[in-house]
Amino acid sequence: MTRNILIIEDNRSIGELVGMHMTDLGMHPMLYERGDAGLERFLQGGIDLVILDLMLPGMDGLSLCREIRARPGYVPVLMLTAKSTELDRVLGLEMGADDYLTKPFSVAELTARVKALFRRVDAMAAESTNEAGHEESRELVAAGLRIDPASRRVFVHDHEVALTAREFDLLWFFASHPGRVFSRAQLLDKVWGYHHEGYEHTVNTHINRLRGKIEQDPARSEFIETVWGVGYRFRD
């Protein structure tokens, strides 16, 4: 099955380059140069991945990402931007982007990120269906924390906590393997689907932000424990 890739990028040269490499991966790219036009196409349906620039005419990338996440169904979003500050990355992730790639980027890294996003989407689809083909509704519950994989909602002591797509995936992975220690490199491979030298700081940032949302006292972790010199684990 050919995957439909919606590319929203106001620099036509970059957009066409991205589209060419998506075609090389056997995918069908669609290029739009305005945010409002890209949203209109997204709302028509049939999109498997959105590759989105941050600075766009008509509607900026953050607002567009927020609109995409407000719609039913889950479509991964990869943000491309010339901005590289921590604030920009956090804003993009908070609006629901799954991953973030700063220009200029290598084609190899772009294609690796896209493949990783689809591996994660396929894994999520496989996990949500049991062997008989029925929807798997199993929730994970631990010490006041409740994780519903079907709706991708998280509750701490009966209060819902808003997580980004990647924060949810990270928490679900931890909670599915209680007591097991994972290094940053292993988490990048298992949750992000790729591992590039120097990207371990991404894991630290996400875990710190996740702790800030689910822990009553992030300094005394109730759920995600740091194993010094090794990595992290979900308390058994």
C-alpha positions as CSV (number, residue, x, y, z in Angstrom):
1,M,0.0,0.0,0.0
2,T,1.4,3.4,-1.0
3,R,1.6,5.9,1.8
4,N,0.4,9.5,1.1
5,I,2.8,12.1,2.4
6,L,1.6,15.7,2.8
7,I,4.5,18.1,2.6
8,I,3.7,21.7,3.6
9,E,6.8,23.8,2.9
10,D,6.9,27.3,1.4
11,N,10.4,26.8,0.0
12,R,9.6,25.0,-3.2
13,S,13.1,23.7,-3.8
14,I,13.2,22.1,-0.3
15,G,9.7,20.8,-0.7
16,E,10.4,19.2,-4.1
17,L,13.6,17.7,-2.7
18,V,11.7,16.1,0.2
19,G,9.1,14.9,-2.2
20,M,11.6,13.4,-4.5
21,H,13.1,11.3,-1.7
22,M,9.7,10.3,-0.5
23,T,9.0,9.0,-4.0
24,D,12.3,7.1,-3.8
25,L,10.9,5.4,-0.7
26,G,7.8,4.3,-2.7
27,M,5.5,6.9,-1.2
28,H,3.2,9.4,-2.8
29,P,4.1,13.0,-1.9
30,M,1.8,16.0,-2.2
31,L,3.4,19.5,-1.9
32,Y,1.6,22.6,-0.6
33,E,3.3,26.0,0.0
34,R,0.7,27.6,2.3
35,G,-0.4,26.4,5.7
36,D,-4.1,27.0,5.1
37,A,-4.0,25.2,1.8
38,G,-2.2,22.3,3.4
39,L,-4.8,22.1,6.2
40,E,-7.6,22.0,3.6
41,R,-5.9,19.0,1.9
42,F,-5.4,17.3,5.2
43,L,-9.0,17.6,6.1
44,Q,-9.9,15.7,2.9
45,G,-8.4,12.6,4.5
46,G,-6.1,9.9,3.3
47,I,-2.9,11.3,4.7
48,D,-0.4,9.0,6.3
49,L,2.3,11.5,7.3
50,V,2.6,15.3,7.4
51,I,6.0,16.9,6.9
52,L,5.5,20.4,8.1
53,D,7.6,23.6,8.0
54,L,7.3,25.9,11.0
55,M,7.2,29.2,9.2
56,L,4.4,29.3,6.6
57,P,2.2,31.8,4.9
58,G,-1.5,31.6,5.5
59,M,-1.2,29.6,8.8
60,D,2.0,28.9,10.7
61,G,3.2,25.4,11.4
62,L,2.4,25.4,15.1
63,S,-1.2,26.5,14.5
64,L,-1.5,23.9,11.8
65,C,-0.1,21.1,14.0
66,R,-2.6,22.1,16.7
67,E,-5.4,21.8,14.2
68,I,-4.2,18.4,13.0
69,R,-4.1,17.1,16.5
70,A,-7.6,18.4,17.3
71,R,-9.0,16.1,14.6
72,P,-10.0,12.5,15.3
73,G,-7.5,9.8,14.3
74,Y,-3.7,9.8,14.6
75,V,-1.4,11.0,11.8
76,P,2.3,11.4,12.6
77,V,3.8,14.9,12.1
78,L,7.4,15.6,11.3
79,M,8.4,19.3,11.7
80,L,11.1,20.9,9.5
81,T,12.4,24.3,10.5
82,A,15.3,26.6,10.3
83,K,14.8,27.4,14.0
84,S,16.8,25.3,16.4
85,T,16.3,26.9,19.9
86,E,15.0,24.7,22.8
87,L,11.9,26.9,23.0
88,D,11.0,26.2,19.4
89,R,11.5,22.4,19.9
90,V,9.4,22.4,23.0
91,L,6.6,24.4,21.3
92,G,6.5,22.1,18.4
93,L,6.4,19.0,20.6
94,E,3.7,20.5,22.8
95,M,1.5,21.2,19.8
96,G,1.7,17.5,18.9
97,A,4.6,17.1,16.5
98,D,6.1,13.6,16.7
99,D,9.6,14.6,15.7
100,Y,11.6,17.7,14.9
101,L,14.3,18.1,12.2
102,T,16.3,21.3,11.9
103,K,17.4,22.7,8.5
104,P,19.8,22.1,7.0
105,F,19.4,18.4,7.3
106,S,20.8,15.4,5.5
107,V,18.7,13.3,3.2
108,A,19.8,10.2,5.1
109,E,18.6,11.6,8.4
110,L,15.3,12.7,6.9
111,T,14.5,9.3,5.4
112,A,15.6,7.6,8.6
113,R,13.2,9.7,10.6
114,V,10.3,9.0,8.2
115,K,11.0,5.3,8.3
116,A,11.2,5.4,12.0
117,L,7.8,7.2,12.3
118,F,6.1,4.5,10.1
119,R,7.7,1.7,12.1
120,R,6.3,3.2,15.2
121,V,2.8,3.7,13.6
122,D,2.9,0.1,12.4
123,A,3.9,-1.2,15.8
124,M,1.2,0.8,17.5
125,A,-1.4,-0.7,15.1
126,A,-0.1,-4.2,15.7
127,E,-0.2,-3.7,19.5
128,S,-3.8,-2.4,19.4
129,T,-5.1,-5.6,17.8
130,N,-4.9,-9.0,19.4
131,E,-4.3,-12.3,17.6
132,A,-8.1,-12.7,17.0
133,G,-8.3,-9.4,15.3
134,H,-10.3,-7.7,18.1
135,E,-9.3,-4.3,19.5
136,E,-7.0,-4.6,22.5
137,S,-8.4,-2.4,25.3
138,R,-6.0,-3.4,28.0
139,E,-5.1,-0.5,30.3
140,L,-2.0,-0.3,32.4
141,V,-2.6,0.8,36.0
142,A,0.2,1.4,38.6
143,A,0.1,3.4,41.8
144,G,-2.5,5.9,40.8
145,L,-1.3,6.1,37.1
146,R,-3.7,4.8,34.5
147,I,-2.7,4.6,30.8
148,D,-5.4,3.9,28.1
149,P,-3.6,2.8,24.9
150,A,-6.9,2.8,22.8
151,S,-7.6,6.5,23.4
152,R,-4.0,7.4,24.2
153,R,-5.1,9.1,27.4
154,V,-3.3,9.2,30.7
155,F,-4.7,9.8,34.2
156,V,-2.8,10.5,37.5
157,H,-5.0,10.0,40.5
158,D,-8.1,10.3,38.3
159,H,-6.9,13.6,36.8
160,E,-6.2,13.5,33.1
161,V,-2.7,14.6,32.0
162,A,-2.1,16.0,28.5
163,L,0.9,14.4,26.9
164,T,2.5,14.9,23.5
165,A,2.5,11.9,21.1
166,R,6.1,11.1,21.9
167,E,5.7,11.5,25.7
168,F,2.8,9.1,25.6
169,D,4.9,6.5,23.6
170,L,7.8,6.9,26.1
171,L,5.5,6.4,29.1
172,W,3.7,3.5,27.5
173,F,7.1,1.8,26.7
174,F,8.3,2.3,30.3
175,A,5.1,1.1,31.9
176,S,5.0,-2.0,29.6
177,H,8.5,-3.0,30.9
178,P,8.4,-2.4,34.7
179,G,11.6,-2.8,36.6
180,R,13.8,-3.1,33.4
181,V,16.6,-0.6,33.0
182,F,17.0,1.1,29.6
183,S,19.9,3.2,28.4
184,R,19.3,6.4,26.5
185,A,20.5,4.7,23.3
186,Q,18.1,1.9,23.8
187,L,15.2,4.3,24.4
188,L,16.1,6.2,21.2
189,D,16.0,2.9,19.3
190,K,12.8,1.5,20.9
191,V,10.7,4.7,21.2
192,W,12.0,7.0,18.5
193,G,13.0,4.2,16.1
194,Y,16.4,5.6,15.3
195,H,19.8,6.2,17.0
196,H,22.2,9.0,15.9
197,E,25.3,9.9,17.9
198,G,24.7,12.9,20.1
199,Y,20.9,12.6,20.2
200,E,20.8,11.1,23.7
201,H,20.0,14.6,25.1
202,T,16.6,14.3,23.4
203,V,15.8,11.4,25.8
204,N,16.7,13.5,28.8
205,T,14.6,16.4,27.7
206,H,11.5,14.2,27.1
207,I,11.9,12.3,30.4
208,N,12.3,15.6,32.4
209,R,9.1,17.0,30.8
210,L,7.2,13.8,31.3
211,R,8.2,13.7,34.9
212,G,7.0,17.2,35.3
213,K,3.5,16.2,34.1
214,I,3.0,12.8,35.9
215,E,5.1,13.1,39.1
216,Q,3.8,14.9,42.2
217,D,7.4,15.7,43.1
218,P,9.7,15.3,40.0
219,A,12.7,15.5,42.4
220,R,11.5,12.3,44.1
221,S,10.2,10.2,41.2
222,E,7.3,7.9,41.9
223,F,7.2,6.3,38.5
224,I,10.3,6.8,36.3
225,E,13.5,6.2,38.2
226,T,17.0,7.3,37.2
227,V,19.6,4.5,37.4
228,W,22.8,6.5,37.7
229,G,25.4,5.7,35.1
230,V,23.0,3.3,33.2
231,G,19.7,4.9,32.3
232,Y,16.1,4.8,33.5
233,R,13.5,2.4,34.6
234,F,9.8,2.3,35.5
235,R,9.4,1.3,39.1
236,D,8.2,-2.2,39.5
